[in-house]
Amino acid sequence: MSTHHRILIVDDHPITQGGLRLLFAGQERFLVVGTLDRGATVSAFVQSQPVDLVILDLNLPDVRGINVLAEIIGSRDMTVIILTGETQYGEVDYALKLGARAVVSKADPPREILAACDAALAGDIYISPQMREALGRYRQPPVTLSSRQMAILHYLAQGESNKEIAYRLSIAQPTVSFHIAELRRKLEVSHNRKIVDRAHELNLL
């Protein structure tokens, strides 16, 4: 009996949804378990049933795709592929820093999507050649943060409290405090108020 990798598609374009369903229908190793056209319902979906991989568009009508990414990776360490027509490559670069496992352009051929899925599920990072070229001008930051630390940093930059971050990521407040202390250490700042400013200086946000 074959093992299916369960995929959730998050994209508000019916043509993209239909094209992805058709693509995966021809691949025995993949099974599409849901399609969502809003970002606000993604977290509840992945908590309600098993999902191995989320294919996420950064441009959603209700919330920023980046916010969805931060929440599901920060709380569940979910494997996420960005499939986007986004031309603001700083946003795409930020998605990779937050922990997206792959980035593919909607202009890429279907084989790139399958290659990204296989690589991401194997634990690798995959960037399609087209996206790699576009991202080439972005240098690697001098500090490396974990996906959870990046998620916490993301919400700190939005002005959220430790309590609010703990709620969003479904973790305990002491865990948030521990990671914030690690952020202070890694960013070499003496106070929490300086974390976000230093992160901007290092091109982490």
C-alpha positions in Angstrom: 0.0 0.0 0.0 1.5 3.3 -1.1 2.0 6.2 1.4 0.4 9.5 0.4 1.9 12.8 1.3 -1.1 14.9 2.4 -1.2 18.4 0.8 -3.1 21.5 1.7 -3.4 24.2 -1.0 -3.8 27.8 0.2 -4.5 30.1 -2.8 -7.4 32.3 -3.7 -7.2 31.8 -7.4 -9.5 29.0 -8.7 -7.4 28.4 -11.7 -4.3 27.8 -9.6 -6.2 25.6 -7.2 -7.6 23.6 -10.1 -4.2 23.3 -11.8 -2.5 22.1 -8.7 -5.3 19.5 -8.1 -4.8 18.2 -11.6 -1.0 18.1 -11.2 -1.2 16.1 -8.0 -3.9 13.8 -9.2 -1.4 12.4 -11.6 1.1 11.6 -8.9 0.4 8.6 -6.7 2.6 9.8 -3.9 0.5 13.0 -3.3 -3.0 13.5 -2.0 -4.7 16.9 -1.8 -6.7 16.9 1.4 -8.0 20.5 1.1 -7.9 23.8 -0.7 -8.4 27.1 1.1 -8.8 30.6 -0.4 -8.3 32.5 2.9 -5.4 32.6 5.3 -7.4 32.9 8.5 -8.6 29.3 8.3 -5.2 27.6 7.7 -4.1 27.2 11.3 -7.4 25.6 12.3 -7.3 23.2 9.3 -3.8 21.9 10.1 -4.8 21.4 13.7 -7.9 19.5 12.8 -6.4 16.8 10.5 -3.0 15.5 9.4 -1.2 17.6 6.8 2.3 16.9 5.6 2.8 19.9 3.3 1.2 23.3 2.8 1.5 25.1 -0.5 1.0 28.7 0.3 0.5 31.8 -1.8 1.9 35.0 -0.2 -0.8 37.2 -1.7 -4.1 36.3 0.1 -7.2 38.5 0.3 -7.6 38.5 4.0 -4.2 38.3 5.7 -0.6 38.5 4.7 0.7 35.1 3.6 3.8 35.8 5.7 1.6 36.0 8.8 0.1 32.6 8.0 3.6 31.2 7.5 4.9 32.5 10.8 1.9 31.0 12.7 1.9 27.5 11.3 5.7 27.1 11.2 6.2 28.8 14.6 3.5 26.6 16.3 3.7 23.3 14.4 7.0 23.3 12.5 4.9 22.7 9.4 6.6 22.0 6.0 5.6 24.9 3.7 6.2 25.7 0.1 5.7 29.2 -1.2 4.1 29.2 -4.7 3.7 32.8 -5.6 3.5 35.5 -8.3 5.0 37.9 -5.8 7.5 40.3 -7.4 8.5 41.9 -4.1 11.4 39.6 -3.6 12.1 41.0 -0.1 8.8 39.3 1.0 9.9 36.0 -0.6 13.4 36.3 1.0 11.6 36.9 4.4 9.5 33.8 3.9 12.7 31.7 3.6 14.1 33.3 6.7 10.9 32.4 8.5 11.4 28.7 7.6 9.6 28.1 4.3 11.2 24.9 2.8 10.8 25.9 -0.9 9.9 28.8 -3.1 8.5 28.4 -6.6 7.1 31.1 -9.0 3.7 30.7 -10.6 5.5 31.2 -13.9 7.6 28.1 -13.3 6.8 24.8 -15.1 4.8 22.2 -13.1 7.9 20.0 -12.7 9.4 22.7 -10.5 6.4 22.4 -8.1 6.9 18.6 -7.9 10.6 19.0 -7.4 10.0 21.5 -4.6 7.5 19.2 -2.9 9.9 16.2 -3.0 12.8 18.3 -1.7 10.9 19.9 1.1 9.5 16.6 2.3 13.0 15.2 2.3 14.1 18.0 4.6 15.9 20.0 2.0 15.6 23.7 0.9 14.5 24.1 -2.7 14.5 27.4 -4.7 13.5 27.2 -8.4 16.2 28.5 -10.8 14.0 31.5 -11.7 13.4 32.4 -8.0 17.1 31.8 -7.2 18.2 34.3 -9.8 15.6 36.9 -8.6 16.8 36.4 -5.0 20.4 36.6 -5.9 20.9 40.1 -4.8 19.8 39.4 -1.2 22.8 38.5 1.0 22.7 36.0 3.8 22.2 37.7 7.2 25.1 37.5 9.6 22.9 35.9 12.2 21.0 32.6 11.9 17.8 32.2 13.8 15.5 29.2 14.2 12.1 29.2 12.6 10.4 29.7 16.0 12.8 32.5 16.8 12.0 34.1 13.5 8.3 33.7 14.1 8.6 35.4 17.6 10.7 38.2 16.1 8.1 38.7 13.4 5.4 39.2 16.0 7.6 41.4 18.2 8.1 43.6 15.2 4.3 43.9 15.0 4.2 45.1 18.6 2.6 42.0 20.1 3.2 41.1 23.8 4.7 37.8 25.1 1.2 36.7 26.0 -0.2 37.4 22.5 2.8 35.6 20.9 2.3 32.6 23.2 -1.3 32.4 22.2 -0.6 32.7 18.4 2.1 30.0 18.5 0.3 27.8 21.0 3.3 27.7 23.3 3.8 28.7 27.0 4.8 32.3 27.9 8.0 31.1 29.6 9.0 29.5 26.2 8.4 32.8 24.5 10.6 34.5 27.2 13.3 31.9 26.7 13.4 32.5 22.9 13.4 36.3 23.4 16.4 35.9 25.7 18.1 33.9 22.9 17.2 36.7 20.4 18.9 39.2 22.7 22.0 37.0 22.9 22.2 36.3 19.2 21.6 39.9 18.2 23.9 41.2 20.9 21.5 43.7 22.5 21.0 44.4 26.1 17.2 45.1 26.1 14.1 43.7 24.5 13.2 47.1 23.0 16.4 46.9 20.9 15.7 43.5 19.4 13.6 44.7 16.5 15.8 47.7 15.6 18.9 45.4 15.5 17.0 42.9 13.4 16.2 45.6 10.9 19.9 46.6 10.8 20.9 43.0 10.0 18.2 42.6 7.3 16.4 40.0 9.3 13.0 41.8 8.9 
